[in-house]
């Protein structure tokens, strides 16, 4: 009897010579689902996580950082000590980081200014006491500028980033200081004499104008949050006195050319009687001697670019006049004490004269 084989039964026979599977068996084998697809999904997911982590890390690095985070201060004492140590190290940026509110004008709040301050009077920290504080505190710190002892009182506030100083600078009021002086402070040009904001320290004032001198005037700022009145008053140098005398001499020379017995705005003057009539063409003024060698000078308090001078002037006055129908020749000499105000920076400024009775 012949056996029956179902038509849908795969041919699982092998090649009688090679022992290899027949085509039908091979097709059945390759058609089986393999494990490669789940592994591909896992690798893709892992790659996504790595890339996302890199992007998040870069974003974190690029995120704006709070400047105050560089100076943690868990106590008021730590904040004051850190600030003063920054000043000692001439680290202006670190000192500013302790401020509750950073100053808007930092022109003079620089390392160079602090280094110059230390050369004039080195800052040293003597004692910063421990104080208790809730949301605010006050710390009196003992310091020295060179050999000069001082106490700087700091008001502090607690913030999320730590304790911060309410004030870290003071201003200096130098008194009248026109821009023409070319003033400097600690060797730096003073571009805005009306606002001199500095850290605690020693500040030397000087000038570029040879006619004036501050004489090495210095101001010690031993406080924060205050307006330190320096009251600086420059003095006139020898070059300044010479320039003031030259300005006065030039102005007087112009006065002497006037064909008038009383030239307007001039110190030379003679009295003329009501019945006397002068011939203007014959008027001649002459200065006798050298009044400038004995002139005395001071600087004007309100404007130190102007010098106030005082001296005695002697004039020779000659003219022809008519009186009572008769003609006379006048030749007389008279002296007068005068004061005058002359610019030492601008030769075109007029000289103001005042006769002293």
Secondary structure as GFF3:
##gff-version 3
##sequence-region A 1 357
A	DSSP	alpha_helix	23	30	.	.	.	ID=ss1
A	DSSP	alpha_helix	36	62	.	.	.	ID=ss2
A	DSSP	three_ten_helix	67	70	.	.	.	ID=ss3
A	DSSP	alpha_helix	76	88	.	.	.	ID=ss4
A	DSSP	alpha_helix	92	97	.	.	.	ID=ss5
A	DSSP	alpha_helix	111	121	.	.	.	ID=ss6
A	DSSP	beta_strand	123	128	.	.	.	ID=ss7
A	DSSP	beta_strand	136	145	.	.	.	ID=ss8
A	DSSP	beta_strand	148	159	.	.	.	ID=ss9
A	DSSP	beta_strand	162	165	.	.	.	ID=ss10
A	DSSP	beta_strand	170	173	.	.	.	ID=ss11
A	DSSP	three_ten_helix	179	181	.	.	.	ID=ss12
A	DSSP	beta_strand	183	185	.	.	.	ID=ss13
A	DSSP	beta_strand	188	189	.	.	.	ID=ss14
A	DSSP	beta_strand	196	198	.	.	.	ID=ss15
A	DSSP	beta_strand	201	207	.	.	.	ID=ss16
A	DSSP	beta_strand	212	213	.	.	.	ID=ss17
A	DSSP	beta_strand	218	221	.	.	.	ID=ss18
A	DSSP	beta_strand	227	229	.	.	.	ID=ss19
A	DSSP	beta_strand	235	236	.	.	.	ID=ss20
A	DSSP	alpha_helix	238	256	.	.	.	ID=ss21
A	DSSP	beta_strand	276	278	.	.	.	ID=ss22
A	DSSP	three_ten_helix	280	282	.	.	.	ID=ss23
A	DSSP	beta_strand	284	288	.	.	.	ID=ss24
A	DSSP	three_ten_helix	291	294	.	.	.	ID=ss25
A	DSSP	beta_strand	296	299	.	.	.	ID=ss26
A	DSSP	beta_strand	306	323	.	.	.	ID=ss27
A	DSSP	beta_strand	326	343	.	.	.	ID=ss28
A	DSSP	beta_strand	352	356	.	.	.	ID=ss29
###
